[in-house]
Amino acid sequence: MTEFGTNRVDWRALWASGDLARFCFISLGILLHATNETMVATVMPAMVGELAGVQLVGWSLAIYELGAIVAGAAAGRLVSYVALRTNMVVAALFYAAGALLCATAPSMQLFLAGRLVEGLGGGALVSLAYVSVERLFSRAIWPQLFGIMSAIWGVAAFSGPLLGAIMTEFLSWRWAFGVFTFGGAAMALASFLVLDTPEARRPSTSAGKAPPFPFIALGCLAVAVVLIASAGVDIALLRSSLLIVLGLAGLALFFTIDGLKPRSRLFPARLFSWRTPVGAGMTMIAAFSVATCSFGVYGPLLLTSLHDIPLLTTGYIIAAESIAWSILSILVANAPPQRERLIIVAGALMIAAGIAGFAYTIPQGSIPLILFCALLQGGGFGIAWPFVTRVIVASAPADEQTIASSAVPTMQRIGYAVGAALAGIVANASGFSQGLNHDAAAAVASWLFLAFVPLGILGCLAALRISAAANRPIEAAG
């Protein structure tokens, strides 16, 4: 079989050998994780109506992403010591157990515990899927397999909100998590049966060379996110301010410690320095990841509470954002290098316009305008993200390009976790601390999105900075 770009891969032979079927099965872990990740927003109104605890809504995404970050970092290292098949079975069981806890939770606190366990299992499944490609398949077909993985993310982003809305409308929000309980259990059983190759049944031969696990850095990150999220519960000026300051200090300490550990680093050096395209690009990713969480976490809850918009409609709106992301990514994929600067800036402006637009459209309740803002935000990510990622990786030093490529999704997840925690602070300070009602929802809708407009502006400024050097590093790297 020849390298990608010289001859076509024989997919029929790949299927006959069993490799393609094995790959499709491994990718089910990505589908389970990503679908669950995007589903929770559409079940939130029904769940809060039954469990109460609207003050903890922001935690639902923050704690899930935190678990995914920690487990994703751990799984890539554990395969050096424990067989890939064993890792996959345990991760799937964690995922199923977390989904079961969410489905049967009698209180919001236990629901959040389930979300943490789900995040641990889901994050590990995603990381192991990428490890599996490297361990089990020929290097010649890696590009095609990674392309299929990207398509799976798009399918999951589309199907998650619709699954949650349909289950809630016709059965119960609990059944939405019940589906993933069965899915995780089935994957655990199938992992044991399907991953029967020698490469999957034994640990990596490079066990002694595995980089150390960044316990201290990730511990700081976990504490920082929890402190920020805690600041939004039972708002009190002195206590909440202190928790926010301590949380932000914890984030700074996390990035500092990460930079001091060369063998276990998660991010490239000079992470946020605007003197380099890498620093400006990572700033843009961090700013927009934090700023765009509000609609995904609180949008359906606000639209249902304020305007009685059906959950299925809110699911379609969130799905439309994902569709715009996928379609525009495909449309601009072959853009010439001289257009990349314009595309990055245009994408950043679209994202910022979507954030600001939600501040007007959510209180008004106009579905066409809300949909337009969702398309702006998703489409902006779709056209900007591939080129920003390319600039970051190509501009990094040769010995840091692998770290840079994995740092982009890691930073995105950290941004989602921190953004959800900050959104919880704004929402509770604006009215949700008193419970869920129409007046509280109206106050939250007015402030929640405006609060993140400054981060949208910061993302645009970073885009301008990175785009100034976008063409030169790419050409040099080519």
Helices and strands as residue ranges (DSSP letters): H 11-16, H 19-51, G 54-56, H 57-78, H 84-104, H 108-136, G 139-141, H 142-170, H 173-194, H 198-201, G 207-209, H 215-230, H 237-259, G 262-264, H 277-291, H 293-307, H 311-331, G 337-339, H 340-364, H 367-395, G 398-400, H 401-430, G 432-434, H 438-447, G 450-452, H 453-467, H 471-477
